[in-house]
């Protein structure tokens, strides 16, 4: 079965969003009108609901419908994400498989070390990457364990998301903050939000939903070994793994300060 938005409605929303992106301010009435259309669309584009909620929160800061609202950087990024997706979308979203596909079903897991690198496994395929000096020298005000942890999740979705079409994916993660961020789609960090938008955009494009569940590091052994570049330990824990890792063309672009312009 499928859910569908008429193309004329999709085109109307695209035009309305483009109009806002060309302005620095708009009236509350105008933003609510756009959000009304986006909310209707989010009945079909389920992963995008979180980003509609953020924009709605902006309207609560003023009372009058004629009051002006500043379209700040965060709002521009949210609108840009919607604009990009709707511009490439055919208006159809197939209903998701009612069964939740767990990481055990997929043999899918990720992990990251804040001082060494990150890695992920999907079936027998895998990748491991050492952080660049530029990544490790990010200012402390910009970094957190959650930032490092969300990166391999997004990369995994870039590489394998096309295999998750119409599925509800359960991801096991050994960082509680990352679990919360993935499930809510929000973070106070602008860098983490760049990755969160990328993850949501991939979910829209491939029509999957990702739900994170916390597990201990002990239960995440193979991915933990990859994040520490301990390949001998990794092969001992997962002897069926492919002999060679996946290529990571995205990794060269994950640097600071160009991260948002590259990912979005």
C-alpha positions as CSV (number, residue, x, y, z in Angstrom):
1,X,0.0,0.0,0.0
2,X,1.0,3.6,-0.5
3,X,0.3,7.1,0.6
4,X,0.4,9.9,-1.9
5,X,0.5,13.7,-2.0
6,X,-0.9,15.4,-5.2
7,X,1.9,16.9,-7.2
8,X,0.2,20.2,-7.3
9,X,0.3,20.3,-3.4
10,X,4.0,19.3,-3.4
11,X,4.7,22.1,-5.9
12,X,2.8,24.6,-3.8
13,X,4.8,23.7,-0.7
14,X,8.1,23.9,-2.6
15,X,7.2,27.4,-3.8
16,X,6.1,28.6,-0.3
17,X,9.4,27.3,1.2
18,X,11.5,28.9,-1.5
19,X,9.8,32.2,-0.8
20,X,10.7,32.0,2.9
21,X,14.3,31.0,2.2
22,X,14.7,34.2,0.2
23,X,13.6,36.4,3.2
24,X,15.1,37.2,6.6
25,X,11.7,37.7,8.3
26,X,8.1,36.8,7.8
27,X,4.8,37.3,9.5
28,X,3.6,34.7,11.9
29,X,0.6,34.2,9.7
30,X,2.8,33.4,6.7
31,X,4.9,30.9,8.6
32,X,1.9,29.2,10.0
33,X,0.4,28.9,6.5
34,X,3.6,27.1,5.3
35,X,3.7,24.9,8.3
36,X,0.1,23.9,7.9
37,X,1.0,22.6,4.4
38,X,4.2,20.9,5.7
39,X,2.3,19.3,8.6
40,X,-0.2,17.8,6.1
41,X,2.8,16.5,4.0
42,X,4.4,15.0,7.2
43,X,1.5,12.6,7.4
44,X,3.1,11.0,4.4
45,X,6.7,12.1,4.9
46,X,6.9,10.7,8.4
47,X,10.6,11.2,9.2
48,X,10.2,15.0,8.6
49,X,7.8,15.5,11.5
50,X,10.5,16.5,14.0
51,X,11.6,19.4,11.9
52,X,8.1,20.7,11.5
53,X,7.8,20.8,15.3
54,X,10.9,23.0,15.6
55,X,9.5,25.6,13.1
56,X,6.2,25.6,14.9
57,X,8.0,26.5,18.2
58,X,9.3,29.7,16.5
59,X,5.7,30.9,16.1
60,X,5.1,30.6,19.9
61,X,7.6,33.4,20.5
62,X,5.1,36.1,19.3
63,X,1.4,36.5,19.9
64,X,0.0,38.5,17.0
65,X,-0.5,36.9,13.6
66,X,0.9,40.0,12.1
67,X,4.1,40.0,14.2
68,X,7.4,39.3,12.4
69,X,9.5,36.2,13.0
70,X,13.2,36.1,12.1
71,X,14.1,33.2,9.9
72,X,17.3,32.3,11.7
73,X,20.0,30.0,10.6
74,X,18.4,27.0,12.2
75,X,15.1,27.7,10.6
76,X,16.8,28.1,7.2
77,X,18.5,24.7,7.5
78,X,15.2,23.0,8.5
79,X,13.4,24.6,5.5
80,X,16.3,23.8,3.2
81,X,16.1,20.1,4.2
82,X,12.4,20.0,3.3
83,X,12.9,21.9,0.1
84,X,15.6,19.5,-1.1
85,X,13.5,16.5,-0.4
86,X,10.3,17.7,-1.9
87,X,12.1,18.9,-5.0
88,X,13.3,15.4,-5.7
89,X,10.3,13.5,-4.4
90,X,7.6,11.9,-6.6
91,X,4.8,12.4,-4.0
92,X,4.6,8.7,-3.0
93,X,5.5,7.1,0.3
94,X,4.9,3.4,0.7
95,X,3.6,2.2,4.1
96,X,6.3,0.9,6.3
97,X,6.6,-2.8,7.2
98,X,4.7,-3.1,10.6
99,X,7.5,-5.3,11.9
100,X,10.4,-3.6,13.6
101,X,13.7,-4.8,12.1
102,X,16.3,-5.1,14.8
103,X,20.0,-4.8,14.5
104,X,20.3,-8.5,15.2
105,X,18.1,-9.2,12.2
106,X,20.4,-7.0,10.1
107,X,23.6,-7.6,11.9
108,X,23.8,-3.8,11.9
109,X,25.8,-1.9,14.6
110,X,28.0,1.3,14.9
111,X,30.4,2.7,17.4
112,X,32.9,5.6,17.8
113,X,35.9,6.5,19.9
114,X,36.4,10.2,20.6
115,X,40.2,9.8,20.2
116,X,40.7,7.2,17.5
117,X,37.9,6.6,15.0
118,X,34.6,5.1,14.1
119,X,33.2,2.0,12.5
120,X,30.0,0.1,11.5
121,X,28.9,-3.4,10.5
122,X,26.1,-4.4,8.2
123,X,25.9,-8.1,7.7
124,X,29.4,-9.1,6.7
125,X,30.2,-5.6,5.3
126,X,32.0,-3.1,7.4
127,X,34.0,0.1,7.6
128,X,36.5,1.6,10.0
129,X,37.9,5.1,9.8
130,X,40.6,7.0,11.7
131,X,39.6,10.5,12.6
132,X,41.6,13.3,10.9
133,X,43.7,15.7,13.0
134,X,41.2,18.4,12.0
135,X,38.4,16.4,13.5
136,X,40.3,15.7,16.7
137,X,41.2,19.4,17.1
138,X,37.6,20.6,17.1
139,X,37.1,23.2,19.9
140,X,35.8,21.6,23.1
141,X,32.7,23.8,23.0
142,X,31.8,22.1,19.7
143,X,32.5,18.5,20.6
144,X,30.8,15.7,22.6
145,X,30.7,12.0,22.6
146,X,27.4,12.2,20.8
147,X,28.9,14.1,17.9
148,X,31.4,11.4,17.3
149,X,28.8,8.6,17.8
150,X,26.2,10.0,15.3
151,X,28.8,10.2,12.5
152,X,29.1,6.4,11.8
153,X,25.3,6.1,12.0
154,X,24.8,8.7,9.2
155,X,27.6,7.1,7.1
156,X,26.0,3.7,7.5
157,X,22.7,5.2,6.3
158,X,24.5,6.7,3.3
159,X,26.1,3.4,2.4
160,X,23.3,0.9,3.3
161,X,20.1,3.0,3.6
162,X,18.9,1.9,0.1
163,X,18.5,-1.6,1.6
164,X,16.3,-0.3,4.4
165,X,13.4,0.8,2.2
166,X,10.0,0.6,4.0
167,X,11.6,-0.8,7.1
168,X,11.5,0.3,10.8
169,X,15.1,-0.1,11.8
170,X,16.1,-0.7,15.4
171,X,19.7,0.5,16.1
172,X,21.5,-0.5,19.2
173,X,23.9,2.2,20.5
174,X,26.1,2.3,23.6
175,X,25.8,6.1,24.1
176,X,22.6,7.3,25.8
177,X,22.8,10.8,24.5
178,X,23.1,9.6,20.9
179,X,20.1,7.4,21.5
180,X,18.0,10.4,22.6
181,X,19.2,12.5,19.7
182,X,18.5,9.9,17.0
183,X,15.0,9.3,18.5
184,X,14.0,12.9,18.9
185,X,15.9,14.3,15.9
186,X,17.1,17.3,18.0
187,X,20.2,18.5,19.7
188,X,21.5,21.9,21.0
189,X,24.7,21.3,19.0
190,X,24.6,22.8,15.5
191,X,27.1,20.3,14.3
192,X,25.1,17.3,15.6
193,X,22.0,18.9,14.0
194,X,23.8,18.9,10.7
195,X,24.2,15.1,10.9
196,X,20.6,14.7,12.3
197,X,19.2,16.5,9.3
198,X,21.3,14.4,6.9
199,X,20.0,11.2,8.7
200,X,16.4,12.5,8.4
201,X,16.9,13.4,4.7
202,X,18.2,9.8,4.1
203,X,15.2,8.4,5.9
204,X,12.9,10.5,3.7
205,X,14.7,9.4,0.5
206,X,14.8,5.7,1.3
207,X,11.5,5.7,3.3
208,X,12.7,4.1,6.5
209,X,12.4,4.9,10.2
210,X,15.3,4.6,12.6
211,X,14.8,3.9,16.3
212,X,17.8,3.7,18.6
213,X,18.0,1.6,21.8
214,X,20.7,1.8,24.4
215,X,23.0,-1.2,25.0
216,X,26.3,-1.6,26.9
217,X,29.7,-1.4,25.3
218,X,30.2,-5.0,26.2
219,X,27.4,-6.1,24.0
220,X,28.7,-4.0,21.1
221,X,32.1,-5.7,20.7
222,X,32.7,-5.9,16.9
223,X,31.7,-2.3,16.3
224,X,33.7,-1.2,19.4
225,X,36.8,-3.0,17.9
226,X,36.4,-1.2,14.6
227,X,36.1,2.2,16.3
228,X,39.5,1.5,18.0
229,X,40.9,0.2,14.7
230,X,41.5,-3.2,16.4
231,X,41.1,-5.2,13.2
232,X,42.5,-8.4,14.6
233,X,40.1,-8.3,17.5
234,X,37.3,-7.5,15.1
235,X,38.0,-10.5,12.9
236,X,38.1,-12.7,16.0
237,X,34.7,-11.5,17.1
238,X,33.2,-11.6,13.6
239,X,35.2,-14.2,11.5
240,X,32.6,-14.1,8.7
241,X,33.3,-10.4,7.9
242,X,34.3,-9.3,4.4
243,X,38.1,-9.3,3.8
244,X,38.0,-5.6,2.7
245,X,36.2,-2.6,4.2
246,X,33.7,-0.5,2.3
247,X,34.9,2.6,0.6
248,X,34.0,5.9,2.4
249,X,33.8,8.7,-0.1
250,X,31.8,10.8,2.4
251,X,34.5,10.7,5.1
252,X,36.8,13.1,3.3
253,X,34.0,15.7,3.6
254,X,33.4,15.4,7.3
255,X,35.6,18.2,8.4
256,X,35.3,21.4,10.3
257,X,34.2,24.2,9.6
258,X,32.7,23.1,6.2
259,X,30.6,20.4,7.7
260,X,27.2,22.0,7.3
261,X,27.7,23.1,3.8
262,X,28.9,19.7,2.7
263,X,26.3,17.6,4.5
264,X,23.3,19.8,3.7
